[in-house]
């Protein structure tokens, strides 16, 4: 049974996770980095989060802090709810604090987050490695403010796995009791390849760049941003994602099928799924291209598709084309940066069979 959870990151996902777990009776400590303390200033005074939408109630947190050591001390689970761009930093700060009996969960894993954490832990000499886990996507569609969070969707289906894969038998029952939508898959890489952000966000962002800069939040990201041409581009990327999964021995399904099961959408058609899906309707667009839809989803997610495709012999021309165009528009050479590749995950030089064995 899981009694206490340290939630790391107090953005939308972190606050939704903290509220949900606290409402289920878990002792929750919510941590935010000092430079983002404005996310928790008001909450630290009350320790009460008001939850609306798919989850209802007032959640009382045990601790709200910018002291990471205080947050993780004695916690059963350390749940990282941040962008992928922060995973390396979080691993470095956790390395001297984490205990082997704790479970570290990446919620979401953003395709390989657990592997980044494992690589950093090894580099920094963590002697007894804790079990790591990766969720394919964030467990909520949500938006948070100071002391409140609206949860449009508590995701009813998402894949997950542990590193090492065998540890899922121990951690599965208590974690799945808190998140009933969790579905086990063979390893963290298969779980990560069920993350749909790299196949959805880049086409919308790239083909709506002018609207981002001119209209910003006046535009609804999915409802306004997904047209027939955008939906076709999403489909082509999704086909590359599924080909990578198949090459690793997985059993992929088109993302709109997953979205229906999750509760985001009512149609398995690519256009109707994202432009009309009830769970997508409320999300507004950013007003800048300096955003995770570019730096994380193109610069990490699609770059990783390209790297993995090279190993597996799976062509990824659509991913490469979008990364190239994204690099031109933002001025960031994502392929040259190589923020997420088999090498940065500590998995370079392996054959496909050796890669699976390593997981």
C-alpha positions in Angstrom: 0.0 0.0 0.0 1.2 3.5 -0.8 0.9 5.8 2.2 2.9 8.9 1.1 3.8 10.5 -2.2 6.2 13.4 -3.0 4.8 15.1 -6.1 7.7 16.9 -7.8 6.5 19.9 -9.9 3.6 22.1 -9.1 2.3 23.0 -12.5 -1.0 21.8 -14.0 -0.2 18.1 -13.8 1.5 18.3 -10.4 -1.4 20.0 -8.8 -4.0 17.6 -10.3 -1.9 14.6 -9.1 -1.5 16.1 -5.6 -5.2 16.8 -5.4 -6.3 13.4 -6.7 -4.0 11.4 -4.4 -4.8 13.5 -1.3 -8.6 13.0 -2.0 -7.9 9.3 -2.0 -6.3 9.5 1.5 -2.6 9.5 0.5 -0.3 11.8 2.4 1.0 14.2 -0.3 4.0 16.5 -0.2 4.1 18.9 -3.1 7.5 20.3 -4.2 8.3 23.2 -6.6 11.7 24.6 -7.6 12.5 27.8 -5.8 12.6 29.9 -9.0 8.9 28.8 -9.7 7.7 29.4 -6.1 5.0 31.7 -7.4 3.2 28.5 -8.4 2.8 27.6 -4.7 3.1 30.8 -2.7 -0.6 31.0 -2.0 -1.0 27.3 -1.7 1.8 27.0 0.9 -0.3 29.2 3.2 -3.4 27.0 3.1 -2.2 23.6 1.9 -5.7 23.2 0.4 -6.4 22.5 -3.3 -9.9 22.9 -4.6 -10.6 20.4 -7.4 -13.4 20.7 -10.0 -14.5 18.8 -13.1 -13.8 15.1 -13.3 -12.6 15.2 -9.7 -14.5 17.2 -7.1 -13.5 18.2 -3.6 -11.1 20.1 -1.4 -7.8 18.3 -0.9 -5.5 19.0 2.1 -1.8 18.5 1.4 0.7 17.4 4.1 3.4 19.7 2.9 3.9 22.4 0.2 7.6 23.3 -0.1 10.6 24.3 -2.2 12.8 22.0 -0.1 13.3 18.8 -2.1 14.9 16.9 0.7 12.0 17.6 3.0 9.5 16.5 0.3 11.1 13.2 -0.5 12.2 12.1 3.0 10.4 8.9 3.8 8.0 9.1 0.9 6.9 5.7 -0.6 6.7 7.2 -4.1 8.4 10.1 -5.8 6.1 11.2 -8.6 7.7 13.6 -11.2 5.1 15.7 -12.9 7.2 18.0 -15.1 8.1 18.6 -18.7 10.7 16.3 -20.2 13.1 19.3 -20.4 13.4 19.1 -16.6 14.1 15.3 -16.2 17.9 15.6 -16.3 17.9 18.3 -13.6 15.5 16.5 -11.4 17.5 13.3 -11.6 20.7 15.2 -10.5 19.0 16.8 -7.6 17.3 13.5 -6.5 20.5 11.4 -6.8 21.8 12.2 -3.3 18.4 11.9 -1.7 16.6 8.9 -3.2 16.5 5.6 -1.3 16.4 2.1 -2.9 13.1 1.2 -1.4 11.4 4.2 -3.1 9.6 4.1 -6.4 10.3 7.0 -8.8 7.5 7.6 -11.3 7.7 9.8 -14.3 4.1 11.1 -14.9 4.4 11.5 -17.8 7.5 9.8 -18.9 7.5 11.7 -22.2 9.1 8.8 -24.1 12.2 7.7 -22.2 12.1 9.9 -19.1 12.8 7.0 -16.8 15.9 6.1 -18.9 17.3 9.6 -18.6 16.9 9.4 -14.8 18.5 5.9 -14.7 21.5 7.2 -16.8 22.0 10.2 -14.5 21.7 8.1 -11.4 24.4 5.8 -12.7 26.7 8.7 -13.7 26.4 10.2 -10.2 27.1 6.9 -8.5 23.8 5.9 -7.0 24.8 2.6 -5.5 21.4 1.0 -5.0 19.1 1.9 -7.9 15.5 2.5 -7.0 12.8 1.1 -9.3 11.7 3.6 -11.9 8.4 3.7 -13.7 7.1 5.6 -16.7 3.5 6.6 -17.6 2.9 7.0 -21.3 1.0 10.2 -20.8 -0.1 12.6 -18.0 -2.9 11.0 -15.9 -5.1 14.1 -16.4 -6.3 16.7 -18.9 -6.2 19.7 -16.6 -5.4 23.3 -15.9 -4.5 24.8 -12.5 -4.3 28.2 -10.9 -3.0 29.2 -7.5 -5.1 27.0 -5.1 -7.4 25.3 -7.6 -7.3 22.8 -10.4 -9.8 21.9 -13.0 -9.6 18.3 -14.2 -11.4 17.9 -17.5 -10.4 14.3 -17.9 -8.9 11.7 -15.5 -7.4 9.5 -18.2 -9.2 6.1 -18.3 -6.4 4.3 -20.2 -2.6 4.8 -20.2 0.2 2.3 -20.6 3.0 2.1 -18.1 6.0 -0.1 -17.2 8.9 -0.3 -14.7 12.6 -0.3 -15.0 13.5 -3.1 -14.5 10.5 -4.6 -16.2 10.2 -7.4 -13.6 9.4 -4.9 -10.8 6.0 -4.2 -12.1 4.6 -7.3 -10.3 5.5 -5.7 -6.9 4.5 -2.1 -7.6 1.6 -2.7 -9.9 -1.2 -3.5 -7.4 -0.7 -0.4 -5.1 -0.1 2.0 -8.0 -3.0 0.7 -10.1 -5.3 1.1 -7.1 -4.6 4.8 -7.2 -4.7 5.1 -11.0 -7.3 2.6 -12.3 -6.5 3.5 -15.9 -3.0 2.1 -15.9 -2.4 -0.8 -18.3 0.9 -2.7 -18.1 3.2 -3.2 -21.1 6.4 -5.1 -21.6 8.9 -2.3 -20.9 9.3 1.5 -20.4 10.2 2.1 -24.0 6.9 0.6 -25.2 5.1 2.7 -22.6 6.9 5.8 -23.8 6.1 5.2 -27.4 2.4 5.4 -26.5 3.0 9.0 -25.6 1.1 10.9 -28.3 2.5 14.4 -27.7 5.2 14.1 -30.3 2.7 13.1 -33.0 0.0 15.7 -32.2 1.7 18.9 -30.9 4.4 19.4 -33.6 2.0 19.3 -36.7 -0.4 21.7 -34.9 2.4 24.0 -33.8 4.3 24.0 -37.1 1.2 24.6 -39.4 -0.3 27.2 -37.0 2.9 29.1 -36.2 1.5 32.4 -37.5 -1.7 32.1 -35.5 0.3 31.4 -32.3 2.2 34.6 -32.8 -0.7 36.7 -33.9 -3.6 35.3 -31.9 -2.1 33.4 -29.0 -4.7 32.4 -26.5 -7.6 33.6 -28.7 -7.0 30.4 -30.6 -8.1 27.0 -29.2 -5.1 24.7 -29.8 -7.0 21.6 -31.0 -10.5 22.9 -32.0 -9.0 25.7 -34.2 -5.6 24.2 -34.9 -6.5 20.8 -36.4 -7.7 21.0 -40.0 -7.9 18.1 -42.5 -4.3 18.8 -43.6 -3.0 18.9 -40.0 -4.9 15.7 -39.2 -3.3 14.0 -42.2 0.1 15.0 -40.9 -0.7 13.7 -37.4 -1.8 10.4 -39.0 1.5 10.1 -40.9 3.5 10.7 -37.8 1.4 8.2 -35.9 2.1 5.6 -38.5 5.9 6.1 -37.9 5.3 5.8 -34.1 3.4 2.5 -34.6 6.1 1.1 -36.9 8.7 1.7 -34.2 6.5 0.0 -31.6 6.0 -3.0 -33.9 9.7 -3.3 -34.5 10.2 -3.6 -30.8 7.6 -6.3 -30.5 4.8 -4.2 -29.3 1.1 -4.2 -30.3 0.3 -0.5 -31.2 -3.0 1.0 -32.0 -3.8 4.3 -33.7 -3.8 7.2 -31.3 -7.4 8.2 -31.9 -8.5 4.7 -30.8 -6.5 5.3 -27.6 -8.0 8.8 -27.2 -11.6 7.3 -27.2 -10.7 4.8 -24.6 -9.0 7.5 -22.5 -12.0 9.7 -22.5 -10.6 12.6 -24.6 -12.5 11.9 -27.8 -15.7 10.2 -29.2 -14.4 9.5 -32.7 -11.5 7.3 -34.0 -11.2 9.5 -37.1 -8.1 11.7 -36.9 -9.7 15.0 -37.7 -12.8 14.5 -35.6 -10.8 13.1 -32.7 -8.7 16.2 -32.1 -10.8 19.0 -33.5 -14.1 17.8 -31.8 -13.0 15.6 -28.9 -14.6 16.9 -25.7 -11.5 16.4 -23.7 -9.5 18.6 -26.1 -11.9 21.5 -26.4 -10.7 23.8 -23.6 -7.0 24.0 -24.4 -5.8 27.4 -25.7 -2.7 28.1 -27.8 0.6 29.6 -26.6 1.5 33.0 -28.0 5.2 32.1 -28.7 7.2 29.5 -30.5 9.6 29.3 -27.5 7.4 26.5 -26.1 7.5 22.9 -25.1 5.4 21.9 -28.2 8.6 22.8 -30.1 11.6 22.2 -27.8 10.2 19.1 -26.1 7.9 17.4 -28.6 10.0 18.1 -31.7 13.4 18.6 -30.1 13.2 15.5 -27.9 10.2 13.3 -28.9 10.6 13.3 -32.7 14.4 13.5 -32.5 14.2 10.2 -30.5 12.0 8.7 -33.1 14.7 9.4 -35.7 17.4 7.9 -33.4 15.4 4.8 -32.6 14.4 4.4 -36.2 18.1 4.2 -37.3 18.7 1.3 -34.9 15.6 -0.6 -35.8 15.8 0.0 -39.6 12.5 1.8 -39.5 12.3 4.9 -41.8 11.1 8.1 -40.1 11.0 10.7 -43.0 8.0 12.5 -41.6 9.6 13.0 -38.2 12.8 14.2 -39.9 11.0 16.6 -42.1 9.1 18.2 -39.1 12.3 18.4 -37.0 14.0 20.1 -39.9 11.3 22.6 -40.5 10.9 23.2 -36.7 14.7 23.9 -36.5 14.5 26.4 -39.4 11.6 28.3 -37.8 12.9 28.4 -34.2 16.6 28.7 -35.1 17.4 25.7 -32.9 19.2 22.7 -34.6 17.3 20.0 -32.8 19.1 17.1 -34.5 22.5 18.6 -33.8 21.5 19.2 -30.2 20.4 15.6 -29.8 18.6 16.3 -26.6 17.0 12.8 -26.6 18.7 10.0 -28.5 19.7 6.4 -27.7 23.1 7.9 -26.7 21.6 10.4 -24.3 19.5 7.6 -22.8 22.7 5.6 -22.3 21.5 3.0 -24.8 23.8 3.6 -27.8 25.9 0.8 -29.2 23.2 -1.9 -28.5 21.6 -4.2 -31.0 17.8 -4.3 -30.9 17.8 -7.6 -28.9 20.4 -6.1 -26.5 18.2 -3.0 -26.1 15.2 -5.1 -25.1 17.4 -7.1 -22.7 18.6 -3.9 -21.1 15.1 -2.9 -20.3 
